[in-house]
């Protein structure tokens, strides 16, 4: 593992990665914490800010271009920004079930799914984590995708594991 691909990247990528770190770490602490107290609210605002910086900075990064410098991964950034706004509006309106579901969705699809896509060979995070064997990222991506699908599947009402 080497941080050189990130440290030598353009500023937009560095900002994106360094916003993703607290967003990734704080997410579970905020969205799965049982108590909804001042700590939840304070860390929640830090998490929302990190997610917003991460999503906004992605628009200055071009990878898979389809329309100009934008690609399909930018749709996730739009989803994240819309979800953050919607989740904050839900919280202010005391719609806590909707707030919780929205923020969990923003985390798992914005961090989980988009994060898995950044592991693809040829991308900087792949170079940083899998420098000598970039193809190993496919195993991590496959396991991560299975976990995301399982999380989605069991989150559906009435879904249970039947043996």
C-alpha atoms as one frame of an Amber mdcrd trajectory, in Angstrom:
protein
   0.000   0.000   0.000   1.251   3.454  -0.892  -0.338   6.886  -0.570   1.716
   8.331  -3.438  -1.121   8.090  -6.026  -3.341  10.157  -3.708  -0.681  12.588
  -2.480   0.468  13.295  -6.047  -3.085  13.628  -7.404  -4.715  16.886  -8.502
  -6.262  18.955  -5.673  -9.845  17.896  -6.513  -8.959  14.238  -5.988  -7.113
  14.981  -2.748 -10.071  16.977  -1.409 -12.425  14.182  -2.484 -10.395  11.464
  -0.758  -9.760  13.454   2.402 -13.497  14.229   2.696 -14.319  10.554   2.099
 -12.258   9.416   5.080 -14.311  11.145   7.817 -17.522  10.477   5.865 -16.735
   6.758   5.805 -15.697   6.553   9.467 -18.385   8.806  10.956 -21.263   7.378
   8.909 -21.903   4.229  10.947 -21.327   6.083  14.220 -24.014   8.596  13.312
 -26.606   6.508  11.479 -26.544   3.462  13.762 -26.078   5.131  17.137 -29.069
   4.395  19.378 -29.124   7.694  21.237 -30.197  10.722  19.265 -28.573  13.366
  21.438 -26.274  16.361  20.952 -23.376  14.063  19.979 -25.517  12.506  17.223
 -26.534  15.935  15.969 -22.989  17.364  16.097 -21.345  14.377  14.424 -24.242
  14.276  11.969 -23.525  17.801  10.781 -19.822  16.974  10.395 -20.781  13.845
   8.440 -23.199  15.800   6.210 -20.493  18.404   5.534 -17.935  15.697   4.652
 -20.436  13.961   2.363 -21.301  17.267   0.672 -17.629  18.145   0.108 -17.023
  14.654  -1.224 -19.995  14.836  -3.623 -19.265  18.377  -4.798 -15.567  17.689
  -5.357 -16.447  14.704  -7.552 -17.732  17.095 -10.222 -14.142  18.276 -10.721
 -12.917  14.717 -11.284 -13.438  13.122 -14.670 -13.040   9.429 -15.210 -15.611
   7.611 -17.310 -16.763  10.448 -19.536 -20.144  10.247 -21.203 -21.412  13.828
 -21.382 -18.523  16.289 -21.414 -16.406  15.571 -18.359 -19.285  13.858 -16.535
 -19.906  10.152 -16.228 -22.322   7.753 -14.548 -20.617   8.024 -11.159 -21.644
  11.694 -11.059 -25.257  10.524 -10.839 -24.354   9.089  -7.437 -23.057  12.527
  -6.420 -26.372  14.089  -7.410 -28.198  11.383  -5.422 -25.987  12.086  -2.398
 -26.574  15.846  -2.507 -30.322  15.409  -2.967 -30.403  12.806  -0.185 -28.505
  15.019   2.234 -30.930  17.884   1.661 -33.947  15.592   1.909 -32.607  13.952
   5.074 -31.999  17.305   6.749 -35.485  18.514   5.794 -36.964  15.289   7.213
 -35.071  15.751  10.488 -36.206  19.373  10.827 -39.794  18.301  10.176 -39.472
  15.531  12.829 -39.984  12.771  10.245 -37.382  10.578  11.915 -38.138   7.296
  10.129 -37.727   9.000   6.743 -34.622  10.849   7.983 -33.023   7.607   9.141
 -33.848   5.705   5.934 -32.602   8.531   3.719 -29.313   8.992   5.551 -28.660
   5.248   5.625 -29.314   5.096   1.883 -27.002   8.040   1.277 -24.276   6.306
   3.268 -24.565   2.845   1.728 -24.975   3.944  -1.869 -22.854   7.095  -1.689
 -19.977   5.576   0.243 -20.495   1.858  -0.338 -21.369   1.612  -4.013 -19.348
   4.610  -5.198 -16.438   3.470  -3.027 -16.463   0.068  -4.678 -16.298   1.714
  -8.092 -13.181   3.656  -7.056 -11.385   0.344  -6.491 -11.426  -0.559 -10.184
  -7.986  -1.082 -11.752  -6.632   2.090 -13.307  -8.122   4.347 -10.631  -5.969
   6.065  -8.004  -7.435   4.290  -4.989  -6.699   0.973  -6.658  -3.111   2.093
  -7.243  -2.825   3.124  -3.590  -4.331  -0.045  -2.087  -3.448  -2.747  -4.618
  -0.261  -1.388  -6.219   1.398  -4.735  -6.956  -1.795  -6.700  -7.763  -4.535
  -4.340  -9.032  -6.739  -7.261 -10.070  -7.239  -8.201  -6.384  -9.647  -5.279
  -6.171 -12.209  -7.340  -8.107 -12.472  -9.735  -5.138 -13.034  -6.861  -2.726
 -15.567  -5.337  -5.117 -17.438  -8.641  -5.478 -17.678  -9.168  -1.712 -18.707
  -5.547  -1.183 -21.378  -5.744  -3.867 -22.753  -8.947  -2.317 -22.935  -7.202
   1.065 -24.729  -4.196  -0.446 -27.238  -6.452  -2.192 -27.788  -8.472   0.992
 -28.296  -5.298   3.005 -30.819  -4.047   0.467 -32.574  -7.443   0.240 -33.065
  -7.842   3.973 -34.099  -4.209   4.393 -37.188  -4.903   2.258 -40.368  -5.321
   4.309 -41.303  -8.957   4.802 -37.939 -10.362   3.703 -36.575 -13.093   5.893
 -33.894 -15.699   5.473 -35.666 -18.988   4.749 -33.769 -22.221   4.866
